[in-house]
């Protein structure tokens, strides 16, 4: 942490939950744009992915994660002949976003599962702290 204080379990889970939300939002954006078309390959939607950064907290020696950036995939758009489409180019082609809907659903489920794991870890830590206070 930048203020010199050690990283706590609550800070750690907060960072992990935030990173999973970014991951989930990226996948839902990809899913929402699946099937979208454009008049050129350059204008077609390309899927995005969250890139995570590992950060070492020197005060506690704990490594945490944060979402660093969103990057666009380098996958090519699917070229489809559809001369009647309003976005068709001069040759009659439209370019469809190359989004694997099944992979995006898996990404959403995995990020939701990881988020729930962090919620459970935080709830367990809170309960342990309360139990410790009550035992004194």
N, C-alpha and C positions, 0 to 999 in steps of 0.2 A: 504494500500500500504506500502511497506517496507521502502520507503524513508521519511515517516512521513507526506507527503502532503495528503490532503483530496482526496478522490476518486471523480472524476468528472463524469458527465453523459457520456462523451466520453470514459473514461476508463471502466465504467460499461458496456456500450454496446459492447465495444471491447472484453471484457471477455466473455460476453454472446454469441457473435457471434462465438468466437473461440470454446467455448464449444459445440455449435450446429454443427460446422464443424466436430469436433471429433465424435460426435454422428452420423452424416450423413455418414462419412467415415467408421465407424464401420458397419453400416447397409449395405452400398454398398459392403463392403468386404464380409459380410455374404451372400449377394445375389449372388455375383460373385462365391462363393464357394458352392452354393446350388447344389446338385446333384453330387458333387465330391465324389469319392470312394477311399477306402484304403483297404489294406489286413488285417487290424486288427482294433478293436474298439479303441485302444489307438492312432493309427495313423490317425483316421478319423478327419476331420475338425469339430471343435465345435464352434458355434457362439460366437461372442464377443459383449460386451456391454460397453458403456462408463459409468463410475461412476463419478458423479459430487460432488464437495465439496463446501459447503457454507463457505464464508470467511467474517468475520466482519472487516470492516475498522474502526478502533477506532477514527481516526481523523474526519470522517464525520458521523459515526454511521450507515453507509449504509452496508447492506449485499449484497455481490456479489457472483457469481458462477464461478467456474473454473472446468475444466475436471481433475479429480484426477488420474484415472487409467483406463485401459481397463481390463476387467475380462472375462474369458472364461466361457461359460455356462456349467452346469453339465448335460446337456441332453445327453442321450445315442444315439449312432449312430444306424441307421437302418440296421439290418442284413438282407441281401438279398442273396438268393441262385442263383448263376450265375457261374456255373463251367467253362464256356467257356471264362470268363473275364480274361485278363492277370494278374489282381491283386487278383484273387481269392486265398483264402488260401487253405491249404491241404484238407479241407472238402468241398471246392467249394463255400465258402461264400465270399462276399465283404461287406464292411461296408460303408454305405452312410451317408454323413453329414445330420444331422437332423436340417435343416433350413426351417422355415416356411416362404415361399416367400411372402405371403400376409402380414404377420406381418412386414417383413422387408420393404416392400413398404410403409406401413403405417408409419413406423419409419422414412423413408426417407422424406415422405411428411410432417410429423409433424416437423421434424428438419428444413426443408426448409421453412416452414411457420414461425417458430419461428425466424429463421435467417432474413427473410424478415421483420418481425415485428421490429427487432432491427435496421435494415437499415432505416425503416420508422421513428423510434423514433429519430435516429441520424439526419436524414434529417430535421425533424420538429424542433429539438433543434437548428440546424444550422440556419434554416430560422428565428427562433425567435431571435437568437442572432443578425443576420443581420438586422432584423426589428428594434430591440432595438438600434443598432448603428446608423441607419438612422434617427431615431426619435429624436436624441439629437442634 
